[in-house]
Amino acid sequence: MSEYKHGTMDVSNQEKTFAGFITGCIWIGGISIGILVFLAIFNS
């Protein structure tokens, strides 16, 4: 087996994917909170 060297793999693609996932979660959370506030204000 080859020797393992920690930190030598290129992870830029994984970092971009994770950043997109976090951004999407923030957007979905914000929109959900906005909808809940709208429903609470207008008592729908």
mmCIF file of the C-alpha atoms, coordinates in Angstrom:
data_MODEL
# 
_entry.id   MODEL 
# 
loop_
_atom_site.group_PDB 
_atom_site.id 
_atom_site.type_symbol 
_atom_site.label_atom_id 
_atom_site.label_alt_id 
_atom_site.label_comp_id 
_atom_site.label_asym_id 
_atom_site.label_entity_id 
_atom_site.label_seq_id 
_atom_site.pdbx_PDB_ins_code 
_atom_site.Cartn_x 
_atom_site.Cartn_y 
_atom_site.Cartn_z 
_atom_site.occupancy 
_atom_site.B_iso_or_equiv 
_atom_site.pdbx_formal_charge 
_atom_site.auth_seq_id 
_atom_site.auth_comp_id 
_atom_site.auth_asym_id 
_atom_site.auth_atom_id 
_atom_site.pdbx_PDB_model_num 
ATOM 1  C CA . MET A 1 1  ? 0.000   0.000  0.000  1.00 0.00 ? 1  MET A CA 1 
ATOM 2  C CA . SER A 1 2  ? 1.091   3.548  -0.569 1.00 0.00 ? 2  SER A CA 1 
ATOM 3  C CA . GLU A 1 3  ? 1.894   5.849  2.294  1.00 0.00 ? 3  GLU A CA 1 
ATOM 4  C CA . TYR A 1 4  ? -0.925  8.054  3.512  1.00 0.00 ? 4  TYR A CA 1 
ATOM 5  C CA . LYS A 1 5  ? -0.189  11.780 3.467  1.00 0.00 ? 5  LYS A CA 1 
ATOM 6  C CA . HIS A 1 6  ? -2.748  13.895 5.290  1.00 0.00 ? 6  HIS A CA 1 
ATOM 7  C CA . GLY A 1 7  ? -3.950  16.993 3.460  1.00 0.00 ? 7  GLY A CA 1 
ATOM 8  C CA . THR A 1 8  ? -2.654  16.241 -0.037 1.00 0.00 ? 8  THR A CA 1 
ATOM 9  C CA . MET A 1 9  ? -5.998  15.692 -1.791 1.00 0.00 ? 9  MET A CA 1 
ATOM 10 C CA . ASP A 1 10 ? -7.588  18.510 -3.802 1.00 0.00 ? 10 ASP A CA 1 
ATOM 11 C CA . VAL A 1 11 ? -10.895 19.250 -2.068 1.00 0.00 ? 11 VAL A CA 1 
ATOM 12 C CA . SER A 1 12 ? -11.848 22.481 -3.861 1.00 0.00 ? 12 SER A CA 1 
ATOM 13 C CA . ASN A 1 13 ? -14.836 20.819 -5.554 1.00 0.00 ? 13 ASN A CA 1 
ATOM 14 C CA . GLN A 1 14 ? -16.133 19.486 -2.217 1.00 0.00 ? 14 GLN A CA 1 
ATOM 15 C CA . GLU A 1 15 ? -15.664 22.911 -0.622 1.00 0.00 ? 15 GLU A CA 1 
ATOM 16 C CA . LYS A 1 16 ? -17.734 24.565 -3.375 1.00 0.00 ? 16 LYS A CA 1 
ATOM 17 C CA . THR A 1 17 ? -20.468 21.956 -3.008 1.00 0.00 ? 17 THR A CA 1 
ATOM 18 C CA . PHE A 1 18 ? -20.567 22.413 0.770  1.00 0.00 ? 18 PHE A CA 1 
ATOM 19 C CA . ALA A 1 19 ? -20.673 26.210 0.423  1.00 0.00 ? 19 ALA A CA 1 
ATOM 20 C CA . GLY A 1 20 ? -23.601 25.883 -1.989 1.00 0.00 ? 20 GLY A CA 1 
ATOM 21 C CA . PHE A 1 21 ? -25.387 23.540 0.404  1.00 0.00 ? 21 PHE A CA 1 
ATOM 22 C CA . ILE A 1 22 ? -24.979 25.958 3.321  1.00 0.00 ? 22 ILE A CA 1 
ATOM 23 C CA . THR A 1 23 ? -26.123 28.893 1.164  1.00 0.00 ? 23 THR A CA 1 
ATOM 24 C CA . GLY A 1 24 ? -29.212 26.939 0.112  1.00 0.00 ? 24 GLY A CA 1 
ATOM 25 C CA . CYS A 1 25 ? -30.006 26.050 3.721  1.00 0.00 ? 25 CYS A CA 1 
ATOM 26 C CA . ILE A 1 26 ? -29.745 29.696 4.749  1.00 0.00 ? 26 ILE A CA 1 
ATOM 27 C CA . TRP A 1 27 ? -32.075 30.762 1.905  1.00 0.00 ? 27 TRP A CA 1 
ATOM 28 C CA . ILE A 1 28 ? -34.628 28.062 2.706  1.00 0.00 ? 28 ILE A CA 1 
ATOM 29 C CA . GLY A 1 29 ? -34.505 28.937 6.412  1.00 0.00 ? 29 GLY A CA 1 
ATOM 30 C CA . GLY A 1 30 ? -34.981 32.635 5.720  1.00 0.00 ? 30 GLY A CA 1 
ATOM 31 C CA . ILE A 1 31 ? -37.860 32.053 3.333  1.00 0.00 ? 31 ILE A CA 1 
ATOM 32 C CA . SER A 1 32 ? -39.518 29.678 5.805  1.00 0.00 ? 32 SER A CA 1 
ATOM 33 C CA . ILE A 1 33 ? -39.251 32.216 8.613  1.00 0.00 ? 33 ILE A CA 1 
ATOM 34 C CA . GLY A 1 34 ? -40.637 34.904 6.293  1.00 0.00 ? 34 GLY A CA 1 
ATOM 35 C CA . ILE A 1 35 ? -43.627 32.733 5.400  1.00 0.00 ? 35 ILE A CA 1 
ATOM 36 C CA . LEU A 1 36 ? -44.312 31.963 9.061  1.00 0.00 ? 36 LEU A CA 1 
ATOM 37 C CA . VAL A 1 37 ? -44.161 35.654 9.978  1.00 0.00 ? 37 VAL A CA 1 
ATOM 38 C CA . PHE A 1 38 ? -46.495 36.489 7.082  1.00 0.00 ? 38 PHE A CA 1 
ATOM 39 C CA . LEU A 1 39 ? -48.971 33.836 8.207  1.00 0.00 ? 39 LEU A CA 1 
ATOM 40 C CA . ALA A 1 40 ? -48.775 35.034 11.823 1.00 0.00 ? 40 ALA A CA 1 
ATOM 41 C CA . ILE A 1 41 ? -49.366 38.663 10.872 1.00 0.00 ? 41 ILE A CA 1 
ATOM 42 C CA . PHE A 1 42 ? -52.281 38.058 8.522  1.00 0.00 ? 42 PHE A CA 1 
ATOM 43 C CA . ASN A 1 43 ? -53.727 35.173 10.554 1.00 0.00 ? 43 ASN A CA 1 
ATOM 44 C CA . SER A 1 44 ? -54.106 32.906 7.550  1.00 0.00 ? 44 SER A CA 1 
# 
